[in-house]
Amino acid sequence: MRYAISAGAIVVREDALLLVHHQDSRQDFWVPPGGRLRGEESIFDCARRETYEETGLNVVPERVGYIQEFLEGDLHFCKFWILARAVEGTPTVEHRDPDEGFVVEARFASRGEMADWVVHPAIMKGLFWEDLKRGFPEARYLGLQRID
């Protein structure tokens, strides 16, 4: 079994959530920006870097909002969703990693706009908005999910 850690940023601006559109011949979904840690970076540094690479926004990570685990083949990885605030920039994909051509758009979307989209994690379409209203009183464990 192999293990990995990843981090993503949850950024809200004017009641809209920052999302990245992943699309190619095999996939079509929206997700907050994020990815795997590199070298000795922390989960907060990873969330900051990935957000800039995938959206062009500079953010300040503040605290853990959600923790999620995945099993994909022989890979077991843990994802930390970090609550962050945008300090500057406009969403763009021009800074994305050349190997991530499947990242086709970055934008802020309201709850209503994303109603018919496939969004990961799924809680971003429901429970997230309730947690946002409550001010995220504590980090929430989202469980272990198998990816086939």
N, C-alpha and C positions, 0 to 999 in steps of 0.2 A: 504494500500500500504506500502511495505517495501522499504527501500533505502539503498544503499551501494556505496562505493567508491573503485575503484581499480586502479592500476597503472602497467604499463609495460615499459620495457626498449627497446629502439631502439639503437642497437649497430652495427656499421659498422666497418669492418676490411678489408682492401685491396679490396674495391668494392664488399664486400659480407655482407649480413645482417644476424645477429644472429637470428636463428629460433629454435623453439621447436616443435617436432613432437608429436601430440596427436593422439593416435590410440587405438581403442578397437572395440568391435562388433557394436557399434553405431556411431562411429566417426572416421574420418581419415583426419586430416588437420594439417597445420603448422601455427605457430603464434609466434611473439616475446615473450620472457618470461614475465610473469606478473601474478597478482592475486590481491586478496582483501587486503585492509589495515587491520592490526591487532592493537588493543589497541589504543595507542596514536601516532603511527608512522605517519610520513608525507608521501606524495606521493613519495618523493625522497627516503626516507628510505625503503618504500615498494618496489619500483622498484629495489633498490640495493639488498634487501633480496631475492626477488623472482628470480632475475637473478642468484644469487648464488645457491639457492635451485634447480632451474631447469636446470642450465647449468654449475655450478661449477666456473663460472667466477666472479671475483671481478671487479665491475665497479664504475665509478664516474658519478653520475647523474649531468647533466648540466642545462637543461631547458626543458620546455614543448614543444613538437613538434605537438601533435594532442590531441584533446579532442573529446570523443565519448560517446554517451548515448545509453542505451539499456533498453527495456521493455521486461521482461520475466515473464509471469504470473502476479503475484502481486509484482514483484520486479522491481524497477526502479534503475538502477545503472549507474554511470558515470565513464568512464575510461580515465585516463590521460596517454598518451604515452610520456615517458620522453626520450629525447636525452641523451645518456650516452656514455662514452668511456671506453673500457676495459683496465684495468691496469695490470691484470695478470690472468693466468689460461688458460686451454685448455677445450673446451666444453666437458662436461660429464653429465650424469644424475644420477650419484652415490649419490648425495646429495639431491635428490628429496624427498618430503614428502611421507611417506609410503602409504598414501591414494591417491596418484596420480600415480598409476601404469599405467595409460593411457599415461603418458609422457614417450615415448620410445626412443627418440633421441634428441640431441641438436647439432647444427652445424651451421657454417657460409655457406650461399648459395648465389651464384651470381644471378643476374636477369635472366640469361639464364637457370640456373639449376632449378629455381622455376617455370618456364613457364607452366608446365603441372600439378603443384601441386595446391591443394586447400589451399589458404593462407588467413588468417584473420588478420587485416582487409584487404579487397580486394585491397585497394590503395597501399599496399606493393609491388604489382606486376607492378604498373604503376606510378601513381602520386608521390609516395614516391621517386622514382629515379629522377624525375624532381625537387622535393623539395630539395633533397640531392645536386644536381648540383648547385642550387641557394643558398645553405647554410642555408636553413630553415629561411627565413627572419622574419617570424612571426608564432605563433601558429595557427593551422588551426582547425576549428570546423568541424567534420565529420558528424554531424547530429544525429538524433534519429532513432534507428533501433529496430524493433520488432523481437523477437526471439520466434518462436513457438515450 
